[in-house]
Amino acid sequence: MKFSEFQTILSQERLQRYLTACNGDTKKTMTLYRLNLNLSQEVFTLLSCFEVAIRNAIDIVLVKRLGNDWLRNSVEPGGIFDVIGCRDSANIIRRAYLRLLRDNSYTHTKLLAEMEFGVWKYMFANPQYRAVGRSLLSIFPNKPRSTVQCQYNNTFIFNELDGINILRNRIAHHEPICFALQQPKISTTYILNAYQKLHTLFMWMGIDSHSLLYGLDHVQQVCYKINKL
C-alpha cells in the first residue's frame, strides 16, 4: 500500500507522530505503525491473563471470607460497599448485576466477568480494602517485606495496578505504546518497565508467569524489532 493511501485511511493526525519519529521515512513509518499494533496485541494478551489471575485470586479470598455471592451482596442495602467511600465501585457492580438480573442470567461467575479492571484495582484503595476486611494482601504471598524505605502495603499494590490500568486503557483506546512518554521518539522503555512489573506481580502471587504465558509472550521480541528501526 502506498503511504498516501495508508494516511488517508488512518488520518494524517494519527500518523504524524510516527512520521516525525521516523524522520519522514514513509516506509519506516508504516512499519512502525504495524509493529506498534503487534506490540499492543502482545501486551494486551499478558494484561488479559493478569486481569483474570488477580480477579480469581481476589474472589477465592472473599468467597471464603464473605460467601459465594459476596460481590452481589456487597452492594445490597447494608452491604460492605454500601458506604460513601465505596460508592463508585458499588455503582459499577450494581449496574452490572441489574443487567444480568434483567436478562435472567445472574451467576456469581458472570458478575465477576462483567467487572472492569478498575474494580479490582480499587479493591486495594483504602475504603474498599478496609471494607473487605484488610485481607487481600494475602494474594501476594511472595511480595517483599515492608521496610522503612518502602511499604509494600495495599497503597503500593494500588499504585502498581493503577499503572497497569493506565496501560490497558491506552491500548484499548488505540494510543501508541512505541514512543518515549510525551515525545515523538521511538522507545520501548515504558513497555519493558510495565512488562517487568507484570512478571513481578505474577511472581508475588506465586504464579510461574513464564510457564503460564508459554507460547504467548513475545513482547521482548517485538520491542527488539521496534528498537532496530
MDAnalysis code that builds the backbone (N, CA, C; Angstrom):
import MDAnalysis as mda
import numpy as np

u = mda.Universe.empty(687, n_residues=229, atom_resindex=np.repeat(np.arange(229), 3), trajectory=True)
u.add_TopologyAttr("name", ["N", "CA", "C"] * 229)
u.add_TopologyAttr("resid", np.arange(1, 230))
u.add_TopologyAttr("resname", ["MET", "LYS", "PHE", "SER", "GLU", "PHE", "GLN", "THR", "ILE", "LEU", "SER", "GLN", "GLU", "ARG", "LEU", "GLN", "ARG", "TYR", "LEU", "THR", "ALA", "CYS", "ASN", "GLY", "ASP", "THR", "LYS", "LYS", "THR", "MET", "THR", "LEU", "TYR", "ARG", "LEU", "ASN", "LEU", "ASN", "LEU", "SER", "GLN", "GLU", "VAL", "PHE", "THR", "LEU", "LEU", "SER", "CYS", "PHE", "GLU", "VAL", "ALA", "ILE", "ARG", "ASN", "ALA", "ILE", "ASP", "ILE", "VAL", "LEU", "VAL", "LYS", "ARG", "LEU", "GLY", "ASN", "ASP", "TRP", "LEU", "ARG", "ASN", "SER", "VAL", "GLU", "PRO", "GLY", "GLY", "ILE", "PHE", "ASP", "VAL", "ILE", "GLY", "CYS", "ARG", "ASP", "SER", "ALA", "ASN", "ILE", "ILE", "ARG", "ARG", "ALA", "TYR", "LEU", "ARG", "LEU", "LEU", "ARG", "ASP", "ASN", "SER", "TYR", "THR", "HIS", "THR", "LYS", "LEU", "LEU", "ALA", "GLU", "MET", "GLU", "PHE", "GLY", "VAL", "TRP", "LYS", "TYR", "MET", "PHE", "ALA", "ASN", "PRO", "GLN", "TYR", "ARG", "ALA", "VAL", "GLY", "ARG", "SER", "LEU", "LEU", "SER", "ILE", "PHE", "PRO", "ASN", "LYS", "PRO", "ARG", "SER", "THR", "VAL", "GLN", "CYS", "GLN", "TYR", "ASN", "ASN", "THR", "PHE", "ILE", "PHE", "ASN", "GLU", "LEU", "ASP", "GLY", "ILE", "ASN", "ILE", "LEU", "ARG", "ASN", "ARG", "ILE", "ALA", "HIS", "HIS", "GLU", "PRO", "ILE", "CYS", "PHE", "ALA", "LEU", "GLN", "GLN", "PRO", "LYS", "ILE", "SER", "THR", "THR", "TYR", "ILE", "LEU", "ASN", "ALA", "TYR", "GLN", "LYS", "LEU", "HIS", "THR", "LEU", "PHE", "MET", "TRP", "MET", "GLY", "ILE", "ASP", "SER", "HIS", "SER", "LEU", "LEU", "TYR", "GLY", "LEU", "ASP", "HIS", "VAL", "GLN", "GLN", "VAL", "CYS", "TYR", "LYS", "ILE", "ASN", "LYS", "LEU"])
u.atoms.positions = np.array([
    [0.837, -1.189, 0.000],
    [0.000, 0.000, 0.000],
    [0.879, 1.249, 0.000],
    [0.502, 2.236, -0.808],
    [1.232, 3.499, -0.822],
    [0.947, 4.278, 0.465],
    [1.925, 5.069, 0.883],
    [1.767, 5.813, 2.130],
    [0.582, 6.769, 2.064],
    [0.360, 7.390, 0.904],
    [-0.758, 8.347, 0.784],
    [-2.087, 7.672, 1.085],
    [-2.249, 6.430, 0.612],
    [-3.481, 5.678, 0.879],
    [-3.545, 5.265, 2.347],
    [-2.429, 4.816, 2.870],
    [-2.319, 4.436, 4.286],
    [-2.719, 5.600, 5.177],
    [-2.228, 6.798, 4.831],
    [-2.503, 8.002, 5.623],
    [-3.948, 8.441, 5.497],
    [-4.530, 8.274, 4.312],
    [-5.938, 8.633, 4.122],
    [-6.839, 7.778, 5.013],
    [-6.507, 6.488, 5.104],
    [-7.320, 5.563, 5.902],
    [-7.165, 5.837, 7.399],
    [-5.941, 6.083, 7.853],
    [-5.669, 6.185, 9.294],
    [-5.622, 7.621, 9.808],
    [-5.521, 8.577, 8.936],
    [-5.521, 10.024, 9.189],
    [-4.105, 10.572, 9.376],
    [-3.932, 11.775, 8.840],
    [-2.640, 12.455, 8.943],
    [-2.282, 12.717, 10.399],
    [-3.275, 13.094, 11.199],
    [-3.028, 13.410, 12.604],
    [-2.499, 12.188, 13.359],
    [-3.099, 11.034, 13.118],
    [-2.678, 9.822, 13.817],
    [-1.262, 9.419, 13.420],
    [-0.911, 9.607, 12.156],
    [0.384, 9.134, 11.674],
    [1.514, 10.134, 11.865],
    [1.189, 11.382, 12.219],
    [2.225, 12.401, 12.276],
    [3.317, 12.062, 13.288],
    [2.934, 11.547, 14.429],
    [3.927, 11.216, 15.456],
    [4.868, 10.112, 14.967],
    [4.307, 9.153, 14.260],
    [5.123, 8.074, 13.701],
    [6.064, 8.628, 12.627],
    [5.535, 9.504, 11.796],
    [6.321, 10.085, 10.713],
    [7.475, 10.913, 11.263],
    [7.200, 11.693, 12.315],
    [8.248, 12.506, 12.948],
    [9.329, 11.611, 13.561],
    [8.907, 10.557, 14.250],
    [9.862, 9.639, 14.890],
    [10.725, 8.927, 13.855],
    [10.190, 8.773, 12.644],
    [10.922, 8.074, 11.575],
    [11.595, 9.046, 10.613],
    [11.700, 10.307, 11.027],
    [12.393, 11.334, 10.231],
    [11.857, 11.449, 8.806],
    [10.548, 11.309, 8.677],
    [9.900, 11.490, 7.386],
    [9.962, 10.296, 6.452],
    [10.542, 9.202, 6.904],
    [10.645, 7.992, 6.079],
    [9.284, 7.281, 6.092],
    [8.559, 7.335, 4.988],
    [7.182, 6.831, 4.962],
    [7.115, 5.311, 5.069],
    [8.067, 4.626, 4.456],
    [8.076, 3.153, 4.555],
    [8.320, 2.720, 6.001],
    [9.269, 3.389, 6.639],
    [9.582, 3.101, 8.032],
    [8.393, 3.447, 8.933],
    [7.684, 4.518, 8.594],
    [6.506, 4.937, 9.362],
    [5.433, 3.858, 9.355],
    [5.168, 3.293, 8.173],
    [4.155, 2.234, 8.086],
    [4.600, 0.988, 8.852],
    [5.892, 0.683, 8.787],
    [6.416, -0.463, 9.540],
    [6.260, -0.242, 11.033],
    [6.592, 0.966, 11.506],
    [6.471, 1.272, 12.930],
    [5.019, 1.194, 13.381],
    [4.101, 1.703, 12.575],
    [2.686, 1.661, 12.945],
    [2.229, 0.209, 13.100],
    [2.636, -0.633, 12.170],
    [2.231, -2.041, 12.233],
    [2.882, -2.748, 13.418],
    [4.125, -2.432, 13.694],
    [4.795, -3.034, 14.845],
    [4.165, -2.575, 16.152],
    [3.699, -1.328, 16.190],
    [3.005, -0.846, 17.386],
    [1.721, -1.638, 17.612],
    [0.994, -1.937, 16.535],
    [-0.205, -2.766, 16.654],
    [0.153, -4.169, 17.145],
    [1.227, -4.718, 16.614],
    [1.698, -6.034, 17.037],
    [2.054, -6.027, 18.518],
    [2.770, -4.980, 18.961],
    [3.151, -4.866, 20.372],
    [1.919, -4.712, 21.251],
    [0.949, -3.938, 20.806],
    [-0.286, -3.760, 21.573],
    [-1.009, -5.083, 21.760],
    [-1.056, -5.898, 20.689],
    [-1.690, -7.217, 20.790],
    [-0.951, -8.096, 21.798],
    [0.365, -8.089, 21.718],
    [1.166, -8.922, 22.615],
    [0.980, -8.510, 24.078],
    [1.042, -7.207, 24.344],
    [0.909, -6.715, 25.718],
    [-0.498, -6.977, 26.236],
    [-1.495, -6.788, 25.384],
    [-2.876, -6.985, 25.838],
    [-3.131, -8.440, 26.213],
    [-2.469, -9.368, 25.534],
    [-2.588, -10.786, 25.901],
    [-2.114, -11.001, 27.329],
    [-0.960, -10.408, 27.670],
    [-0.426, -10.539, 29.023],
    [-1.336, -9.864, 30.039],
    [-1.831, -8.678, 29.689],
    [-2.728, -7.958, 30.594],
    [-3.995, -8.758, 30.851],
    [-4.516, -9.408, 29.816],
    [-5.737, -10.203, 29.972],
    [-5.515, -11.366, 30.932],
    [-4.366, -12.040, 30.780],
    [-4.056, -13.150, 31.686],
    [-3.887, -12.661, 33.119],
    [-3.234, -11.506, 33.273],
    [-3.035, -10.965, 34.617],
    [-4.362, -10.560, 35.242],
    [-5.232, -9.934, 34.454],
    [-6.527, -9.497, 34.985],
    [-7.346, -10.683, 35.477],
    [-7.375, -11.761, 34.707],
    [-8.116, -12.953, 35.126],
    [-7.493, -13.547, 36.379],
    [-6.154, -13.580, 36.430],
    [-5.468, -14.171, 37.585],
    [-5.752, -13.402, 38.866],
    [-5.677, -12.076, 38.805],
    [-5.884, -11.294, 40.032],
    [-7.353, -11.287, 40.427],
    [-8.234, -11.278, 39.443],
    [-9.671, -11.355, 39.730],
    [-10.004, -12.643, 40.460],
    [-9.482, -13.748, 39.955],
    [-9.781, -15.038, 40.565],
    [-9.150, -15.172, 41.945],
    [-7.948, -14.625, 42.105],
    [-7.284, -14.686, 43.414],
    [-8.072, -13.889, 44.455],
    [-8.542, -12.707, 44.071],
    [-9.372, -11.901, 44.980],
    [-10.653, -12.647, 45.318],
    [-11.260, -13.239, 44.315],
    [-12.526, -13.945, 44.532],
    [-12.357, -15.118, 45.494],
    [-11.290, -15.866, 45.361],
    [-11.058, -17.008, 46.250],
    [-11.004, -16.553, 47.704],
    [-10.273, -15.457, 47.951],
    [-10.161, -14.938, 49.319],
    [-11.515, -14.486, 49.843],
    [-12.270, -13.758, 49.020],
    [-13.506, -13.152, 49.508],
    [-14.676, -14.123, 49.549],
    [-14.666, -15.154, 48.723],
    [-15.681, -16.211, 48.868],
    [-15.520, -16.886, 50.222],
    [-14.286, -17.171, 50.590],
    [-14.040, -17.800, 51.892],
    [-14.454, -16.880, 53.039],
    [-14.227, -15.597, 52.853],
    [-14.488, -14.650, 53.946],
    [-15.939, -14.194, 54.010],
    [-16.557, -13.998, 52.816],
    [-17.857, -13.329, 52.768],
    [-18.973, -14.155, 52.132],
    [-18.644, -15.314, 51.565],
    [-19.680, -16.160, 50.983],
    [-19.677, -16.166, 49.464],
    [-20.425, -17.113, 48.902],
    [-20.388, -17.365, 47.461],
    [-20.903, -16.215, 46.610],
    [-21.759, -15.361, 47.148],
    [-22.310, -14.241, 46.381],
    [-21.830, -12.902, 46.947],
    [-20.595, -12.873, 47.395],
    [-20.081, -11.683, 48.076],
    [-20.151, -10.429, 47.216],
    [-19.930, -10.563, 45.906],
    [-19.894, -9.369, 45.050],
    [-21.284, -8.756, 44.929],
    [-22.283, -9.593, 44.688],
    [-23.667, -9.099, 44.648],
    [-24.075, -8.546, 46.010],
    [-23.780, -9.281, 47.057],
    [-24.195, -8.865, 48.396],
    [-23.503, -7.583, 48.853],
    [-22.342, -7.298, 48.272],
    [-21.592, -6.108, 48.703],
    [-22.334, -4.812, 48.423],
    [-23.260, -4.821, 47.449],
    [-23.966, -3.584, 47.086],
    [-25.428, -3.603, 47.513],
    [-25.832, -4.640, 48.217],
    [-27.180, -4.645, 48.792],
    [-27.239, -3.633, 49.933],
    [-28.433, -3.171, 50.304],
    [-28.530, -2.251, 51.452],
    [-27.852, -2.847, 52.679],
    [-26.926, -2.093, 53.242],
    [-26.176, -2.573, 54.387],
    [-24.975, -3.431, 54.013],
    [-24.751, -3.621, 52.689],
    [-23.600, -4.402, 52.232],
    [-22.291, -3.665, 52.463],
    [-21.182, -4.371, 52.322],
    [-19.884, -3.786, 52.676],
    [-19.514, -2.581, 51.811],
    [-20.032, -2.505, 50.572],
    [-19.733, -1.362, 49.707],
    [-20.861, -0.327, 49.694],
    [-21.854, -0.541, 50.539],
    [-22.969, 0.414, 50.641],
    [-22.597, 1.537, 51.604],
    [-21.451, 2.178, 51.281],
    [-20.931, 3.277, 52.091],
    [-20.372, 4.335, 51.158],
    [-20.242, 5.557, 51.651],
    [-19.841, 6.678, 50.799],
    [-18.489, 6.430, 50.126],
    [-17.508, 5.934, 50.851],
    [-16.165, 5.769, 50.303],
    [-16.059, 4.742, 49.199],
    [-17.056, 3.863, 49.094],
    [-17.034, 2.804, 48.080],
    [-18.113, 3.008, 47.023],
    [-18.629, 4.214, 46.939],
    [-19.793, 4.470, 46.083],
    [-19.523, 4.149, 44.619],
    [-18.353, 4.548, 44.085],
    [-18.070, 4.314, 42.665],
    [-18.013, 2.820, 42.352],
    [-17.321, 2.060, 43.191],
    [-17.271, 0.609, 42.989],
    [-18.677, 0.015, 43.067],
    [-19.444, 0.460, 44.046],
    [-20.802, -0.063, 44.229],
    [-21.665, 0.208, 43.006],
    [-21.543, 1.395, 42.429],
    [-22.357, 1.737, 41.254],
    [-22.032, 0.837, 40.067],
    [-20.748, 0.556, 39.840],
    [-20.339, -0.313, 38.731],
    [-20.876, -1.724, 38.947],
    [-20.711, -2.225, 40.153],
    [-21.170, -3.587, 40.467],
    [-22.692, -3.682, 40.343],
    [-23.382, -2.679, 40.886],
    [-24.848, -2.704, 40.881],
    [-25.400, -2.667, 39.460],
    [-24.826, -1.812, 38.602],
    [-25.299, -1.735, 37.214],
    [-25.122, -3.073, 36.503],
    [-23.978, -3.703, 36.713],
    [-23.723, -5.000, 36.073],
    [-24.684, -6.056, 36.597],
    [-24.929, -6.042, 37.893],
    [-25.838, -7.013, 38.500],
    [-27.254, -6.846, 37.961],
    [-27.715, -5.605, 37.840],
    [-29.066, -5.358, 37.341],
    [-29.211, -5.767, 35.877],
    [-28.141, -5.588, 35.077],
    [-28.182, -6.052, 33.688],
    [-28.370, -7.564, 33.633],
    [-27.599, -8.269, 34.426],
    [-27.720, -9.726, 34.455],
    [-29.085, -10.162, 34.976],
    [-29.601, -9.418, 35.952],
    [-30.909, -9.745, 36.523],
    [-32.010, -9.571, 35.485],
    [-31.910, -8.481, 34.688],
    [-32.902, -8.242, 33.633],
    [-32.880, -9.360, 32.593],
    [-31.672, -9.887, 32.337],
    [-31.538, -10.970, 31.349],
    [-31.789, -12.347, 31.955],
    [-32.115, -12.350, 33.239],
    [-32.329, -13.608, 33.955],
    [-31.113, -14.530, 33.820],
    [-29.914, -13.929, 33.908],
    [-28.698, -14.721, 33.675],
    [-27.670, -14.537, 34.786],
    [-28.125, -14.039, 35.946],
    [-27.151, -13.814, 37.014],
    [-26.553, -15.111, 37.536],
    [-25.236, -15.131, 37.591],
    [-24.490, -16.075, 38.420],
    [-23.318, -15.271, 38.985],
    [-22.764, -15.745, 40.052],
    [-21.616, -15.048, 40.632],
    [-20.472, -14.967, 39.619],
    [-20.241, -16.050, 38.877],
    [-19.151, -16.082, 37.891],
    [-19.372, -15.054, 36.793],
    [-20.615, -14.929, 36.329],
    [-20.904, -13.950, 35.282],
    [-20.739, -12.525, 35.797],
    [-21.110, -12.293, 37.025],
    [-20.948, -10.957, 37.591],
    [-19.468, -10.607, 37.713],
    [-18.663, -11.561, 38.134],
    [-17.215, -11.336, 38.180],
    [-16.690, -10.917, 36.808],
    [-17.119, -11.637, 35.777],
    [-16.623, -11.388, 34.429],
    [-17.060, -10.031, 33.888],
    [-18.149, -9.480, 34.430],
    [-18.643, -8.179, 33.983],
    [-17.808, -7.019, 34.516],
    [-16.999, -7.278, 35.520],
    [-16.267, -6.193, 36.165],
    [-15.090, -5.724, 35.313],
    [-14.910, -4.411, 35.248],
    [-13.740, -3.853, 34.576],
    [-12.539, -3.926, 35.513],
    [-11.345, -3.793, 34.950],
    [-10.124, -3.936, 35.739],
    [-10.075, -2.938, 36.901],
    [-10.650, -1.761, 36.690],
    [-10.636, -0.743, 37.738],
    [-11.271, -1.200, 39.037],
    [-12.269, -2.084, 38.953],
    [-12.908, -2.602, 40.169],
    [-11.891, -3.360, 41.000],
    [-11.061, -4.171, 40.343],
    [-10.073, -4.965, 41.083],
    [-8.945, -4.078, 41.603],
    [-8.585, -3.077, 40.834],
    [-7.583, -2.113, 41.313],
    [-8.059, -1.436, 42.595],
    [-9.322, -1.004, 42.593],
    [-9.842, -0.264, 43.747],
    [-10.083, -1.152, 44.963],
    [-9.983, -2.452, 44.800],
    [-10.036, -3.313, 45.978],
    [-8.871, -3.038, 46.926],
    [-7.828, -2.375, 46.399],
    [-6.665, -2.053, 47.220],
    [-6.626, -0.576, 47.618],
    [-7.626, 0.208, 47.216],
    [-7.780, 1.565, 47.738],
    [-8.270, 1.457, 49.186],
    [-7.934, 2.414, 49.995],
    [-8.198, 2.287, 51.441],
    [-9.645, 1.961, 51.791],
    [-10.663, 2.649, 51.221],
    [-12.045, 2.345, 51.643],
    [-12.459, 0.908, 51.331],
    [-12.163, 0.445, 50.105],
    [-12.542, -0.913, 49.732],
    [-11.696, -1.951, 50.467],
    [-10.416, -1.644, 50.631],
    [-9.525, -2.574, 51.311],
    [-10.000, -2.810, 52.752],
    [-10.416, -1.733, 53.419],
    [-10.952, -1.875, 54.781],
    [-12.285, -2.612, 54.759],
    [-13.125, -2.301, 53.750],
    [-14.467, -2.885, 53.695],
    [-14.440, -4.405, 53.564],
    [-13.443, -4.937, 52.857],
    [-13.391, -6.394, 52.669],
    [-12.566, -7.082, 53.749],
    [-12.150, -6.317, 54.765],
    [-11.502, -6.928, 55.916],
    [-9.995, -6.923, 55.908],
    [-9.396, -6.037, 55.104],
    [-7.928, -5.892, 55.057],
    [-7.230, -7.228, 54.803],
    [-7.822, -8.042, 53.944],
    [-7.320, -9.412, 53.775],
    [-6.646, -9.670, 52.431],
    [-6.695, -8.718, 51.513],
    [-6.331, -9.036, 50.141],
    [-4.832, -9.067, 49.856],
    [-4.009, -8.555, 50.747],
    [-2.569, -8.686, 50.521],
    [-2.133, -10.143, 50.574],
    [-2.997, -10.997, 51.097],
    [-2.669, -12.425, 51.165],
    [-2.562, -13.057, 49.782],
    [-3.076, -12.390, 48.735],
    [-2.947, -12.968, 47.390],
    [-1.547, -12.747, 46.829],
    [-0.709, -12.019, 47.558],
    [0.679, -11.791, 47.154],
    [1.623, -12.401, 48.198],
    [1.635, -13.727, 48.331],
    [2.441, -14.356, 49.387],
    [3.943, -14.156, 49.216],
    [4.393, -13.838, 48.002],
    [5.826, -13.703, 47.748],
    [6.300, -12.254, 47.653],
    [5.429, -11.311, 47.990],
    [5.876, -9.913, 47.916],
    [6.916, -9.645, 48.999],
    [7.794, -8.661, 48.772],
    [8.822, -8.365, 49.779],
    [8.209, -7.865, 51.087],
    [8.969, -8.027, 52.142],
    [8.559, -7.437, 53.419],
    [8.733, -5.926, 53.360],
    [7.853, -5.207, 54.015],
    [7.964, -3.748, 54.062],
    [9.205, -3.339, 54.844],
    [9.773, -2.218, 54.428],
    [10.915, -1.635, 55.118],
    [10.607, -0.184, 55.416],
    [11.505, 0.469, 56.119],
    [11.331, 1.898, 56.384],
    [11.298, 2.657, 55.066],
    [12.120, 2.211, 54.105],
    [12.212, 2.910, 52.826],
    [11.009, 2.643, 51.919],
    [10.417, 1.457, 52.024],
    [9.325, 1.098, 51.116],
    [8.299, 0.237, 51.830],
    [7.083, 0.716, 51.860],
    [5.987, -0.028, 52.464],
    [5.235, -0.788, 51.368],
    [5.339, -2.105, 51.379],
    [4.642, -2.924, 50.393],
    [3.227, -3.219, 50.895],
    [2.471, -2.164, 51.042],
    [1.124, -2.272, 51.610],
    [0.077, -2.180, 50.510],
    [-1.184, -2.055, 50.907],
    [-2.246, -2.002, 49.905],
    [-2.119, -0.794, 48.989],
    [-1.608, 0.324, 49.513],
    [-1.430, 1.513, 48.679],
    [-0.374, 1.268, 47.611],
    [0.689, 0.573, 47.969],
    [1.720, 0.223, 46.990],
    [1.114, -0.627, 45.874],
    [0.344, -1.641, 46.248],
    [-0.280, -2.510, 45.247],
    [-1.263, -1.715, 44.393],
    [-2.037, -0.839, 45.015],
    [-2.974, 0.003, 44.259],
    [-2.230, 0.789, 43.186],
    [-1.103, 1.393, 43.546],
    [-0.351, 2.197, 42.585],
    [0.209, 1.349, 41.453],
    [0.667, 0.141, 41.772],
    [1.149, -0.758, 40.722],
    [0.003, -1.130, 39.765],
    [-1.147, -1.436, 40.324],
    [-2.302, -1.797, 39.495],
    [-2.812, -0.601, 38.704],
    [-2.675, 0.593, 39.263],
    [-3.088, 1.791, 38.547],
    [-2.245, 1.974, 37.292],
    [-0.943, 1.731, 37.383],
    [-0.087, 1.814, 36.210],
    [-0.490, 0.814, 35.143],
    [-0.854, -0.393, 35.574],
    [-1.313, -1.407, 34.634],
    [-2.641, -0.992, 34.004],
    [-3.520, -0.417, 34.795],
    [-4.817, 0.051, 34.303],
    [-4.644, 1.145, 33.249],
    [-3.707, 2.059, 33.491],
    [-3.438, 3.130, 32.528],
    [-2.952, 2.546, 31.207],
    [-2.032, 1.578, 31.293],
    [-1.532, 0.933, 30.079],
    [-2.658, 0.211, 29.340],
    [-3.477, -0.501, 30.083],
    [-4.602, -1.220, 29.481],
    [-5.518, -0.267, 28.725],
    [-5.805, 0.885, 29.343],
    [-6.691, 1.862, 28.713],
    [-6.049, 2.497, 27.484],
    [-4.741, 2.721, 27.533],
    [-4.047, 3.283, 26.372],
    [-4.185, 2.346, 25.177],
    [-3.990, 1.066, 25.411],
    [-4.102, 0.097, 24.316],
    [-5.545, 0.014, 23.833],
    [-6.487, -0.022, 24.767],
    [-7.905, -0.124, 24.409],
    [-8.379, 1.067, 23.588],
    [-7.766, 2.231, 23.799],
    [-8.144, 3.445, 23.066],
    [-7.216, 3.715, 21.888],
    [-6.450, 2.692, 21.490],
    [-5.611, 2.744, 20.287],
    [-4.524, 3.809, 20.356],
    [-4.053, 4.095, 21.560],
    [-2.941, 5.028, 21.696],
    [-1.630, 4.282, 21.463],
    [-0.633, 4.942, 20.867],
    [0.644, 4.261, 20.612],
    [1.395, 3.962, 21.902],
    [2.126, 2.852, 21.887],
    [2.926, 2.480, 23.062],
    [4.389, 2.252, 22.674],
    [4.778, 2.756, 21.509],
    [6.134, 2.536, 20.999],
    [7.007, 3.780, 21.088],
    [6.554, 4.782, 21.833],
    [7.283, 6.048, 21.924],
    [7.728, 6.338, 23.352],
    [8.738, 7.196, 23.468],
    [9.065, 7.774, 24.766],
    [7.870, 8.591, 25.227],
    [7.636, 8.630, 26.529],
    [6.470, 9.349, 27.039],
    [6.535, 10.817, 26.664],
    [5.454, 11.304, 26.050],
    [5.287, 12.705, 25.678],
    [6.291, 13.169, 24.622],
    [6.899, 12.229, 23.878],
    [7.871, 12.606, 22.858],
    [7.655, 11.787, 21.590],
    [7.844, 12.401, 20.404],
    [7.769, 11.644, 19.151],
    [9.102, 10.949, 18.868],
    [9.499, 10.076, 19.770],
    [10.772, 9.384, 19.684],
    [10.546, 7.906, 19.965],
    [11.069, 7.044, 19.090],
    [10.888, 5.601, 19.273],
    [11.560, 5.154, 20.568],
    [10.786, 4.474, 21.413],
    [11.326, 3.948, 22.665],
    [10.377, 2.884, 23.208],
    [10.945, 1.788, 23.684],
    [10.133, 0.732, 24.304],
    [10.375, 0.671, 25.815],
    [11.016, 1.690, 26.365],
    [11.337, 1.692, 27.795],
    [10.082, 1.581, 28.657],
    [9.055, 2.356, 28.327],
    [7.811, 2.344, 29.102],
    [7.196, 0.944, 29.112],
    [7.147, 0.314, 27.937],
    [6.530, -1.003, 27.842],
    [7.363, -2.056, 28.552],
    [8.670, -2.006, 28.398],
    [9.513, -3.004, 29.040],
    [9.478, -2.880, 30.562],
    [9.351, -1.654, 31.065],
    [9.187, -1.473, 32.514],
    [7.860, -2.062, 32.987],
    [6.791, -1.795, 32.239],
    [5.477, -2.339, 32.592],
    [5.485, -3.865, 32.480],
    [6.160, -4.373, 31.478],
    [6.285, -5.811, 31.259],
    [6.967, -6.473, 32.459],
    [8.031, -5.851, 32.946],
    [8.735, -6.401, 34.099],
    [7.867, -6.359, 35.348],
    [7.098, -5.280, 35.503],
    [6.204, -5.176, 36.663],
    [5.141, -6.270, 36.633],
    [4.611, -6.563, 35.448],
    [3.618, -7.628, 35.331],
    [4.202, -8.962, 35.778],
    [5.384, -9.270, 35.289],
    [6.010, -10.536, 35.673],
    [6.327, -10.565, 37.174],
    [6.709, -9.415, 37.719],
    [6.984, -9.335, 39.160],
    [5.720, -9.586, 39.967],
    [4.610, -8.984, 39.563],
    [3.350, -9.187, 40.278],
    [2.878, -10.636, 40.183],
    [3.047, -11.242, 39.018],
    [2.744, -12.673, 38.894],
    [3.570, -13.471, 39.909],
    [4.868, -13.148, 39.983],
    [5.760, -13.867, 40.895],
    [5.334, -13.649, 42.344],
    [4.967, -12.426, 42.703],
    [4.496, -12.151, 44.058],
    [3.241, -12.954, 44.378],
    [2.431, -13.252, 43.343],
    [1.219, -14.046, 43.540],
    [1.517, -15.539, 43.605],
    [2.770, -15.901, 43.405],
    [3.130, -17.315, 43.420],
    [2.833, -18.012, 42.107],
    [2.746, -17.241, 41.015],
    [2.429, -17.783, 39.694],
    [3.691, -17.781, 38.839],
    [3.988, -18.902, 38.218],
    [5.100, -19.004, 37.282],
    [4.633, -18.420, 35.949],
    [4.875, -17.140, 35.752],
    [4.332, -16.450, 34.585],
    [4.931, -16.965, 33.282],
    [6.181, -17.402, 33.310],
    [6.805, -17.884, 32.076],
    [6.147, -19.181, 31.610],
    [5.758, -20.034, 32.558],
    [5.019, -21.243, 32.191],
    [3.595, -20.905, 31.754],
    [2.954, -20.014, 32.494],
    [1.587, -19.609, 32.165],
    [1.503, -19.017, 30.763],
    [2.490, -18.206, 30.410],
    [2.456, -17.455, 29.152],
    [3.276, -18.116, 28.052],
    [3.632, -19.376, 28.253],
    [4.439, -20.081, 27.253],
    [3.740, -20.057, 25.891],
    [4.474, -19.606, 24.884],
    [3.916, -19.524, 23.538],
    [3.096, -18.273, 23.292],
    [2.856, -17.470, 24.338],
    [2.038, -16.252, 24.212],
    [2.854, -14.975, 24.358],
    [3.961, -15.061, 25.064],
    [4.723, -13.869, 25.429],
    [5.830, -13.606, 24.411],
    [5.564, -12.641, 23.507],
    [6.556, -12.245, 22.502],
    [6.885, -10.752, 22.615],
    [6.629, -10.184, 23.773],
    [6.797, -8.738, 23.952],
    [8.231, -8.300, 23.686],
    [9.189, -8.996, 24.252],
    [10.582, -8.595, 24.089],
    [11.041, -8.690, 22.642],
    [10.558, -9.704, 21.928],
    [10.937, -9.857, 20.523],
    [10.409, -8.696, 19.684],
    [9.164, -8.282, 19.932],
    [8.593, -7.170, 19.163],
    [9.292, -5.864, 19.540],
    [9.604, -5.682, 20.820],
    [10.348, -4.490, 21.239],
    [11.701, -4.425, 20.532],
    [12.336, -5.562, 20.373],
    [13.631, -5.609, 19.670],
    [13.482, -5.125, 18.228],
    [12.424, -5.568, 17.545],
    [12.183, -5.134, 16.169],
    [11.946, -3.619, 16.103],
    [11.197, -3.104, 17.075],
    [10.935, -1.663, 17.099],
    [12.207, -0.875, 17.337],
    [13.007, -1.339, 18.262],
    [14.249, -0.621, 18.604],
    [15.267, -0.647, 17.471],
    [15.137, -1.618, 16.556],
    [16.061, -1.707, 15.412],
    [15.714, -0.701, 14.313],
    [14.507, -0.155, 14.332],
    [14.110, 0.770, 13.264],
    [14.955, 2.041, 13.274],
])
